[in-house]
Amino acid sequence: MGNPVVHFEIGGRDREKASAFYSDLFGWSTTDYGPYSKDVHTAAERGITGHLTALGHEPHNYVMIYVEVEDIPLYLQKVETLGGQVVIPHTEVPGQGSFAWFNDIDGNTLGLWQSTTE
């Protein structure tokens, strides 16, 4: 299957201000997605989907990419075996899938995504 980059997330303190910024900059539109996020609609025929997020806690400012995997716990084990560190453990997103965050050997934080298969 390979492991494609499937999603991005841009974190900030104010999702409304971020939405206006990226709308003015790139012409992106957004729609509310829960209390902390906005779905990003790039209107492009290619590329990946994303969110603008204001978590209300650290980290406030970040850019995250998510790599799709078939087994998050297995990949988190591989992360640690290879010298990386788990930042957010395997976490379920009801009805959609699950995610985790890890730091690579240089301290870069990346996300893992596993879709719910039905």
Summary of the structure (lengths in Angstrom):
residues: 118
radius of gyration: 14.9
end to end distance: 17.4
largest distance: 43.4
contacts: 298
relative contact order: 0.20
helix: 19%
strand: 44%
